[in-house]
């Protein structure tokens, strides 16, 4: 699974424009979840792997805080060793939800493009 940071930023902005600022509207949440899901529930994801994607949009402290405050406390990921995380079943469900919000966004964009081409 390839993660397109610019596309994910666009999707997050779309949801933010509707007042959804957490979950699908939070670019940090989207990227962290997608990176964890990319490795699946059987492989440890290193913090450095997550930072490869998040460093372009946020500082290191905010990502570490989000991992602790959201992912660990809500049971989306388990910390393993120093700087390692494994996504949980609950986290995989959340990742599936985030991916479905991306599919919905693509569908809305294609419908908007069709509507734009219809003569008035």
Secondary structure, 3 states (H helix, E strand, C coil): CCCCHHHHHHHHHHHHCCCCCCHHHCHHHHHHHHHHHHHCCCCCEEHHHHHHHHCCCCCHHHHHHHHHHHHHCCCCEEEECCCEEEECHHHHHHHHHHHHHHHHHHHHHHHHHHHHHCCC
